[in-house]
Amino acid sequence: MLLGRIVGTVVPCVIYRGLEGVPMLLVQPLDKAGNSEGRVLVAADATRMAGPGELVYYEGGREAAMALDPWCVPVDHAVIGIVDDVHRSADHGGSGDSASGPDGSAR
């Protein structure tokens, strides 16, 4: 499970059978500290509720294809859920800080 922030949407002109009505989102992957990491990717929104600015968790590969209904559609990444808040434990290298909410504000 990976963390990312929605930075945009994709409007496809051709839709594969099984992906009708599934929003396609642009996701910026985040590192453990919540900083941008790597290139923006396209993910199918299995929640059908995520939007720009929201913190989400997503999967890649086979697990992404299995998150959608019907499953095993051709996607590389899928948004699995919307994150309300993140708490890092000091035992895992964190400072006990919490991450920001969907609007980027500190909680």
C-alpha positions in Angstrom: 0.0 0.0 0.0 1.4 3.4 -1.1 0.5 7.0 -0.2 -0.1 9.6 -2.8 -1.8 12.9 -3.4 -4.3 13.5 -6.2 -3.0 16.2 -8.5 -5.4 16.0 -11.4 -7.8 14.0 -13.5 -7.6 12.2 -16.8 -10.4 12.3 -19.3 -10.0 9.3 -21.7 -11.5 9.4 -25.2 -11.6 5.6 -25.5 -12.6 3.4 -22.5 -11.8 -0.3 -22.2 -14.7 -2.5 -21.4 -15.1 -2.8 -17.6 -13.7 0.6 -16.9 -16.8 2.5 -17.8 -17.6 5.0 -15.1 -14.3 4.6 -13.3 -12.6 7.9 -12.8 -8.9 8.1 -13.8 -6.8 10.3 -11.6 -3.3 11.7 -11.6 -1.5 10.7 -8.4 1.8 12.1 -7.1 3.5 9.4 -5.0 4.7 10.5 -1.6 7.6 9.3 0.5 7.4 8.4 4.2 7.8 12.0 5.2 4.9 13.1 2.9 7.2 14.7 0.3 6.7 14.2 -3.4 8.6 11.2 -4.8 9.0 10.0 -8.4 6.8 10.8 -11.3 3.1 11.4 -11.4 1.1 8.3 -12.4 -2.4 7.5 -13.6 -4.6 5.4 -11.3 -8.1 4.1 -11.7 -10.3 5.3 -8.7 -11.8 2.2 -7.2 -13.5 4.4 -4.5 -15.1 6.6 -7.2 -14.9 9.4 -4.6 -11.4 10.8 -4.6 -10.6 14.2 -6.0 -7.8 16.7 -6.5 -5.9 17.6 -3.4 -6.8 14.5 -1.4 -4.4 12.2 0.3 -5.0 8.6 -0.9 -3.6 5.1 -0.6 -3.1 3.1 -3.8 -1.8 -0.2 -5.1 0.1 -1.1 -8.2 0.3 -4.1 -10.4 -2.0 -7.1 -10.1 -3.5 -5.9 -6.8 -4.6 -2.7 -8.6 -6.5 -4.7 -11.2 -8.2 -6.8 -8.5 -9.5 -3.7 -6.7 -12.0 -2.8 -9.3 -15.3 -4.3 -10.1 -15.2 -6.2 -12.5 -11.7 -7.2 -11.4 -8.7 -7.9 -13.7 -9.2 -4.9 -15.9 -6.0 -3.5 -17.5 -4.8 -0.9 -15.0 -1.4 -0.4 -13.5 -2.5 1.5 -10.4 -5.7 1.9 -8.5 -6.8 4.2 -5.7 -8.0 2.0 -2.8 -9.0 4.6 -0.3 -9.0 8.2 0.9 -6.8 9.0 3.9 -8.2 11.1 6.6 -5.1 11.3 8.8 -1.6 9.7 9.2 0.1 9.2 12.5 3.7 8.0 12.5 5.1 6.2 15.5 8.5 7.2 16.8 9.4 3.4 16.9 9.4 3.4 13.1 11.7 6.3 12.6 9.0 8.9 12.7 8.8 11.8 15.0 5.2 11.1 16.1 4.0 13.8 13.7 0.8 13.5 11.8 0.4 14.2 8.1 -1.7 16.9 6.6 -5.4 16.5 5.6 -6.9 16.6 2.1 -6.5 20.4 1.8 -2.8 20.2 2.8 -3.4 21.8 6.2 -1.7 20.4 9.3 -3.9 18.5 11.7 
